[in-house]
Amino acid sequence: MRRRKNNVNSVETGALNRRGVTNVEEGTINRQSGGVFKCLVYNGAVSLTLIDGGTFCAEGIKTHGLTGVAADAFASALLFAAFSGTELKEPSGEVSCTVKTDGALENLTVSCSAALDVRGCIDFSEKKGTGAFGQSGFLQVVKNDAYSRPFVGACALVYGEENYGEEKRGGRGGALKKEAENGLLSGADGSGVAINGAAEFFARNYEEYYRRSEQLSTAFVLRADAKRGAFYCAALQALPGDDGAWKSAAQTTLGALIQAYERENEKSGFFQAAERAAEEIFEETGCIERRRAAYRCSCSRGYLKGVLASLGKDELNAILNEQGRITAHCHYCNKDYVFLRGDVEDLL
């Protein structure tokens, strides 16, 4: 297949692209700083996304003091948030994703702005004794982006044979089903999720979400390994007119892309490594988009003071009289804000 000349959709550092977000030049992002690479493959019929979450996933894990399955699950969700953020069109747009299960992972919420600032919070009970992801749950996505009202999509989480089929996972299904039967994907021993087990679980449920809620053929391969500090998302998504010929080998192809990227990333920065890996696997790329992502919370004392105002004078006075202070906790950045009476005098 002939390699087409790349049409690079990027501008000088500090300028804004059509989504109102900053693009950056090659060399400013390496494996440790996080980035998103997007291009078109298969003669422009399919969108390819490669995300290296090295920094923003590590920062989120550190912020919440996570380890083991909880860390890998959190990173997998942050990668999906960044992927979803690239779909936003308005500069003020934001997307959030919530996963709830009857397992140790009680609640996981992540969000991403149009500027690819990701954040999240997680409730994970190591002592619950029901496995990491339990036996039932749901995934919900909310998008605020140029709509008259927020778009809300959801699907039940998929478990078991119907979700581990060979055809659906491009040959990986049998191994995944075996992992599930052995209790690895559900973390039966509290920490025994197989290598990439959490990432695989989230990847197939993100595919299920796009299939059911947005009717888009999408394939994900996620890699979340907190011990190595390796966090990757590779995705293919069909565009109108696609014939779907790529689907059967999607998982193998995306896995090979991540391997190629890791090899190239040893020699060059993120963008160059991602582009070379895409050219190696697909032989052609077009309409390249390069962006930066970061773990960044939008909270502030000013914002939280506005939230306190909604409590009303009587409630604020009651708290101050009882405790002498008002403490507000942000679950996204795990930070406490303390307000004394003098700080909120104008609200009383």
C-alpha positions in Angstrom: 0.0 0.0 0.0 1.3 3.4 -0.9 2.1 5.8 1.9 0.2 9.0 1.6 1.7 12.3 2.5 0.7 13.4 6.0 -1.7 16.3 6.5 -0.6 17.6 9.9 -3.3 19.4 11.8 -1.1 21.3 14.3 0.0 24.9 14.8 2.8 26.6 16.7 2.9 26.3 20.4 0.4 28.6 22.1 -1.9 28.9 19.2 -5.4 27.4 19.2 -6.8 24.8 16.9 -10.4 24.6 15.8 -11.5 23.1 19.1 -9.9 26.0 21.0 -7.2 23.8 22.6 -3.5 24.2 22.5 -1.4 22.1 20.1 2.3 21.6 20.9 5.3 21.0 18.7 7.3 17.8 18.5 9.8 17.4 21.3 7.7 19.0 24.1 6.0 15.7 25.0 7.8 12.5 25.6 6.6 9.2 27.2 6.6 10.8 30.6 4.4 13.8 29.8 1.3 12.3 28.2 -0.1 12.9 24.8 -2.7 12.1 22.3 -2.1 11.2 18.6 -4.9 10.8 16.1 -4.9 10.1 12.4 -6.9 8.4 9.7 -6.1 4.9 8.4 -7.5 2.3 6.0 -7.8 4.9 3.2 -9.4 7.4 5.5 -12.3 5.2 6.5 -11.2 4.6 10.2 -10.0 6.9 12.9 -6.9 5.8 14.9 -6.1 7.1 18.3 -3.0 6.4 20.4 -2.7 7.8 23.9 0.3 7.6 26.2 -1.0 8.4 29.7 2.5 8.1 31.3 2.2 11.3 33.3 -1.5 12.0 33.8 -2.3 8.4 34.8 0.7 8.3 37.2 -0.4 11.7 38.7 -3.9 10.5 39.2 -2.8 7.3 40.9 -0.4 9.3 43.1 -3.1 11.8 44.0 -5.4 9.1 45.3 -2.7 6.8 46.7 -3.8 3.8 44.7 -2.1 0.4 44.2 -2.8 -2.9 42.5 -6.1 -3.4 40.8 -7.5 0.0 41.9 -4.6 1.8 40.3 -4.9 -0.1 37.0 -8.7 0.4 36.9 -8.3 4.1 37.6 -5.7 4.5 34.9 -7.9 2.6 32.4 -10.8 5.0 33.1 -8.5 8.1 32.8 -7.3 6.8 29.3 -11.0 6.5 28.2 -11.7 10.0 29.5 -8.9 11.4 27.4 -10.1 9.5 24.4 -13.6 10.8 24.9 -12.3 14.3 25.4 -10.8 14.3 21.9 -14.4 14.0 20.5 -15.5 17.3 22.1 -16.1 20.2 19.7 -16.7 23.2 22.0 -13.9 24.8 24.0 -16.2 24.7 27.1 -17.2 21.0 26.5 -16.7 18.3 29.1 -17.4 14.6 29.2 -17.7 12.4 32.3 -17.8 8.6 32.7 -19.1 6.7 35.7 -18.7 3.0 36.4 -20.5 1.3 39.2 -20.3 -2.4 40.2 -21.4 -4.6 43.0 -17.8 -5.6 43.5 -14.9 -3.9 45.3 -15.0 -1.2 42.6 -18.1 0.6 44.0 -17.8 3.8 42.0 -15.3 5.2 39.6 -15.9 8.6 38.0 -13.6 10.4 35.5 -14.0 13.5 33.4 -12.2 15.3 30.7 -12.4 18.9 29.4 -12.0 19.9 25.7 -8.5 21.0 26.7 -7.8 17.4 27.7 -7.5 18.1 31.4 -8.5 14.8 33.0 -9.5 14.1 36.6 -11.3 11.4 38.6 -12.2 9.8 41.9 -12.7 6.2 42.9 -14.3 4.2 45.7 -12.6 0.8 45.9 -13.1 -1.5 49.0 -10.3 -4.0 49.3 -12.2 -5.8 52.1 -15.6 -6.2 50.3 -14.9 -9.8 49.4 -16.9 -9.8 46.1 -14.0 -9.5 43.6 -12.8 -6.3 41.9 -15.7 -5.9 39.5 -18.4 -8.2 41.0 -21.0 -9.7 38.8 -23.1 -6.7 37.7 -22.8 -3.0 37.1 -23.3 -0.2 34.6 -21.3 2.4 32.7 -22.7 5.9 32.0 -21.3 8.7 29.9 -22.5 12.3 30.0 -21.4 14.8 27.3 -21.9 18.6 27.6 -20.9 19.8 24.2 -22.9 22.0 21.8 -26.1 20.3 22.7 -29.3 21.9 23.9 -29.1 19.5 26.8 -26.4 17.1 27.9 -26.1 13.8 26.0 -26.4 10.8 28.3 -25.5 7.3 27.2 -25.3 4.1 29.3 -25.0 0.4 29.1 -24.9 -2.5 31.5 -21.5 -3.9 32.1 -20.8 -7.2 30.3 -19.4 -10.3 32.0 -19.1 -13.9 31.1 -19.2 -15.9 27.9 -21.2 -13.4 25.8 -18.4 -10.9 26.4 -15.4 -13.1 25.9 -16.3 -14.6 22.5 -13.4 -15.2 20.1 -15.1 -13.3 17.3 -15.8 -10.2 19.3 -12.3 -9.9 20.8 -10.3 -10.8 17.7 -8.9 -14.1 19.0 -8.2 -12.9 22.5 -11.6 -14.0 23.8 -10.7 -17.6 24.9 -7.9 -16.4 27.1 -10.1 -13.7 28.6 -12.9 -16.2 29.3 -10.4 -18.5 31.1 -9.2 -15.6 33.2 -12.7 -14.8 34.1 -13.5 -18.4 35.1 -10.3 -18.5 37.2 -11.5 -15.4 39.1 -8.6 -13.3 37.8 -10.7 -10.6 36.2 -12.8 -10.3 39.3 -9.8 -10.2 41.6 -11.0 -13.1 43.7 -8.0 -12.9 46.1 -8.3 -9.1 46.5 -5.3 -8.4 44.3 -5.1 -11.2 41.8 -6.3 -9.5 38.6 -4.2 -10.9 35.7 -1.7 -8.8 33.8 -3.8 -6.2 32.0 -7.0 -7.9 33.4 -8.4 -4.6 34.6 -7.5 -2.9 31.3 -9.1 -5.7 29.3 -12.3 -5.5 31.4 -12.6 -1.8 30.8 -11.7 -2.0 27.1 -14.4 -4.5 26.3 -17.0 -2.5 28.2 -16.0 0.7 26.4 -16.5 -1.2 23.1 -19.9 -2.3 24.4 -20.9 1.3 25.3 -20.1 2.6 21.8 -21.9 -0.3 20.2 -25.0 0.0 22.2 -25.3 3.7 23.1 -23.7 5.5 20.2 -23.9 2.8 17.5 -20.2 3.2 16.5 -17.9 0.3 15.7 -15.0 0.9 18.0 -12.1 -1.3 19.1 -10.0 -0.6 22.2 -6.7 -2.1 23.5 -5.7 -0.7 26.9 -2.5 -1.2 28.8 -2.5 -0.2 32.4 0.5 -1.3 34.4 1.2 0.9 37.4 4.3 -1.1 38.4 6.0 -0.2 35.1 4.4 3.2 34.8 3.0 2.1 31.4 -0.4 3.4 30.4 -1.6 3.2 26.8 -4.9 3.4 24.9 -5.1 2.4 21.2 -8.4 2.6 19.5 -9.9 2.3 16.0 -13.3 3.8 15.3 -15.3 3.5 12.1 -16.2 6.6 10.1 -19.3 6.7 7.8 -18.9 4.5 4.8 -16.5 2.0 6.4 -16.9 -1.6 5.3 -15.7 -3.1 8.7 -13.0 -5.3 7.1 -10.6 -4.2 9.9 -12.7 -5.5 12.8 -11.6 -9.1 13.0 -8.0 -8.3 13.5 -8.4 -5.1 15.4 -7.1 -6.3 18.8 -4.0 -7.9 17.2 -3.3 -4.8 15.1 -3.7 -2.4 18.0 -1.5 -4.5 20.2 1.2 -4.5 17.6 0.8 -0.7 17.4 1.5 -0.3 21.1 4.5 -2.5 20.8 5.9 -0.5 17.8 5.3 2.7 19.7 7.2 1.5 22.8 10.2 0.6 20.5 10.1 4.0 18.8 9.6 5.8 22.1 13.0 4.6 23.3 14.6 6.7 20.5 12.3 9.7 20.1 9.6 11.8 21.7 5.9 10.9 21.9 4.6 12.5 18.7 7.4 11.2 16.4 7.3 7.8 18.0 3.5 7.6 17.6 3.6 8.7 14.0 6.4 6.2 13.1 4.5 3.4 14.8 1.3 4.2 12.9 3.2 4.2 9.6 4.9 0.9 10.5 1.6 -0.9 11.2 -0.8 0.8 8.8 1.7 2.0 6.1 -0.4 5.1 5.6 -1.6 8.0 7.8 -3.6 11.2 7.2 -5.0 14.2 9.0 -2.7 13.9 12.0 -3.7 15.6 15.2 -1.3 16.0 18.1 -2.4 17.1 21.6 -1.3 17.2 25.2 -3.2 15.8 28.1 -2.7 16.4 31.9 -4.2 15.4 35.2 -5.6 18.7 36.4 -8.5 19.5 38.7 -10.7 22.6 38.1 -11.5 23.2 41.8 -10.4 26.3 43.7 -11.2 28.2 46.9 -13.3 30.6 44.9 -15.3 27.8 43.2 -15.9 26.0 46.5 -16.9 29.3 48.2 -19.7 29.5 45.6 -20.8 26.0 46.5 -20.9 27.0 50.2 -23.1 29.9 49.3 -25.8 27.5 48.1 -26.0 26.0 51.6 -27.6 29.2 53.0 -26.8 31.4 56.0 -28.5 29.2 58.6 -26.6 26.0 57.6 -23.3 27.9 57.4 -23.8 29.4 60.8 -24.7 26.1 62.3 -21.6 24.4 61.0 -19.3 27.3 62.2 -20.9 27.3 65.6 -20.5 23.6 66.0 -17.1 23.0 64.4 -15.5 26.5 64.2 -14.7 26.0 60.6 -16.0 24.6 57.3 -14.0 21.9 55.6 -14.7 21.2 51.9 -13.1 18.1 50.3 -12.5 17.8 46.6 -12.7 14.1 45.6 -10.9 14.7 42.3 -7.7 16.2 43.6 -8.1 14.7 47.1 -7.5 18.2 48.6 -9.2 19.8 51.7 -10.2 23.5 51.8 -10.7 25.1 55.2 -12.9 28.1 55.6 -13.0 30.1 58.8 -15.8 32.5 59.7 -13.9 35.4 58.3 -13.5 33.7 55.0 -17.2 33.4 54.5 -18.4 36.5 56.4 -19.8 38.0 53.2 -22.1 34.9 52.9 -23.6 35.2 56.4 
